[in-house]
Amino acid sequence: MGLIKRATRQQINRFWFQTGFFCLFILAPPLDLFRFDLTRNHFFFLGQHWTLGLDAFISGDIGPGQAAINLIFRGFLPIVLVGGGLIWTAWRYGRLYCGWLCPHFSVVETINRLMYRASGKPSIWEKNPLPELQANGTIQKPDRRFWPVTVLAALFFAFLWALSLLTYLLPPVEIYHNLLTLSLTPNQMRFLGIGTLLLFIEFMFARHLFCRFGCAVGLFQSLAWMANDRGMVVGFDRQRASLCSDCNNACDNACPMRLKPRSVKRKMFTCTECAQCISACTQVQAQQARPGLLSWVADQQAMAAVTGRDISSRPKPSPSGTNHRQPSAPISTSCQEP
């Protein structure tokens, strides 16, 4: 029971991280925390006007040296810090931003759950329904009454996203006032209408494809992660692989990106480190008072995920030149599904 609680607590914590960041995504423009105002042609950051100071240089108020310093500290340095921090985090821990913060991925998971309740499949492209037996031992049967809820949720999130994106470009007070008073300009109405339609189609039919192939932020995170042999991965305990015979592939069923968590790293290119597979495995094994077979691993153990072999068991040369086999690590990393 303690293992089940820990697995559930991890997902509850992730839910609150996602909820908090989604609220930040929606509220950042109205609070002037971060947005680009097309009417003023500069950024707002933490309530302050964020410009490059070029207007002062053009008017002759500052010299070339001060203008160069402004460009470095107001333009180049923030990009390096934010982009470099994201890439380093991905290099070390994988697509952690996607699985724990990204406001798009939280919508993906929400619609996955609703579509699963409606049809037994988390995506319309899934060939077969998933098992009704859940990782926690409960039974969940498809209920067609959830289809209207699924469609309305996709439409709601599509409109909310389109509206939020518009407030990142135009003064939020103006947009919300025009919306509430039904006085949107033609361009604003076109942006909301087309944006809502495109996002609705994406949320309903192509949300996983966008995360895999269409999101530049996700793609660069995946590339950085794949470049690090010692980056954090989902590891699989091959020594107890026979215990998987009592399971209905709960880890595969739980993955929102429709991946196979027990595969080698190169087949987990779009893994978001959401740990739903780990939680599902832990819940299944905890019913037999056993620890889960999946866990986060890093450093030397993570290197085995690149080749699919447990490199910690390779013989290493001794000082005298004679090879001696080192003991295997207790947990070996991702391998092919048994």
Sequence and secondary structure as in RCSB ss.txt:
>XXXX:A:sequence
MGLIKRATRQQINRFWFQTGFFCLFILAPPLDLFRFDLTRNHFFFLGQHWTLGLDAFISGDIGPGQAAINLIFRG
FLPIVLVGGGLIWTAWRYGRLYCGWLCPHFSVVETINRLMYRASGKPSIWEKNPLPELQANGTIQKPDRRFWPVT
VLAALFFAFLWALSLLTYLLPPVEIYHNLLTLSLTPNQMRFLGIGTLLLFIEFMFARHLFCRFGCAVGLFQSLAW
MANDRGMVVGFDRQRASLCSDCNNACDNACPMRLKPRSVKRKMFTCTECAQCISACTQVQAQQARPGLLSWVADQ
QAMAAVTGRDISSRPKPSPSGTNHRQPSAPISTSCQEP
>XXXX:A:secstr
 HHHHHHHHHHHHHHHHHHHHHHHHHHTTTTTSEEEETTTTEEEETTEEE  SHHHHHTTSS HHHHHHHHIIII
IHHHHHHHHHHHHHHHHHSSHHHHHT HHHHHHHHHHHHHHHHHS SSTT SS   SB TTS B    TTHHHHH
HHHHHHHHHHHHHHHHHTTS HHHHHHHHHTT   HHHHHHHHHHHHHHHHIIIIIHHHIIIII HHHHHHHHHH
HT TTS EEEE GGGGGGGGGS  HHHHH TT   TTS GGG TT     HHHHHHHHHHHTTT   SEEEE TH
HHHHHHHTS GGGS EE TTS EE     SS       
